[in-house]
Amino acid sequence: MKRMMVRRGNSGDAQLESARERWPSLFVTPLAQRARIYGAWLLLVGATIYALWHTGFFDVTRLIDGLGKLGWLLGFMFPPAANGWFLDFCEGILETLGMAFLGTLFAALIALPFGFLGARNVVTSAVIHFSLRRTFDCLRGVDTLIWALVFVNVVGLGPFAGILAIIVSDLGTFAKLFAEAIENIDRKQVEGVRSTGASEIEVMRFGILPQVIPVILSQTLYYFESNTRSATILGIVGAGGIGLQLSDRIRVNNWDEACLIIIMILITVSIIDHLSKLVRLRIIQAQEYRP
């Protein structure tokens, strides 16, 4: 058996060498294609070097001074504060979790019907599809922090502005993700429901929604844990939550209390990430073993 494999391998090599001799142009990358490849790599390397130079990355003195100041700052942060502000910090953490949960929940509920409207296999109109997709791009193209600045000036300071910022920012993302999930469904199940004489609403309810609901739940849970981290930043611009207390401590140089807040944020985010991961895995496994 080994001899046969060796012979076959030698025969294949001989055929390859023969083909190279007969048609050498087939085994050489065209000059224009090589020029494009080398040009793209040179452009990438040049852009990287320019970005590093423009941002001061090569300023070694500045980097060393910054590391020294960082060590000086860490000396003020440790040990973390352990005083009467702990309960207030816990209240801020809960407020941040409430912002992330409500913002993610309402964004997903509002985005679900728009996801159906934005799917090509549900609404075939090219005008409606193009208009909705560009609207989704505009909503998700603006960062949550910028939406928070807008809503702080609209509804005032507090967590309500943060919730609105998360809703608007995630609405465009959820609608796009839900629409893409609906476009990738199995058409046979939809045709089977439609063959029973079901209306379009019933087709969406029994033919489309059962296929995409595990994906929708998994994506919603992922964005909930992501929004938990984002919501801690929204308070810095006045949108409530623990971020507001963190920015106040940094502003007045209470670094030991700021360190305590950062540790509490890290613990909270880690717990939410772990619980969300367990739920997502349960949903994915249920989807895999679904008959």
Secondary structure, DSSP 8 states (H G I E B T S, - for coil): -HHHHHHHHHHHHHHHHHHHHH-GGGGS--HHHHHHHHHHHHHHHHHHHHHHHHTTTT-HHHHHHHHHHHHHHHHHHSS---STTHHHHHHHHHHHHHHHHHHHHHHHHHHHHHHHHH-TTT---HHHHHHHHHHHHHHHHS-HHHHHHHHHHHH-SSHHHHHHHHHHHHHHHHHHHHHHHHHTS-HHHHHHHHHTT--HHHHIIIIIHHHHHHHHHHHHHHHHHHHHHHHHHHGGGT--SHHHHHHHHHHTT-HHHHHHHHHHHHHHHHHHHHHHHHHHHHHHHHHHT--
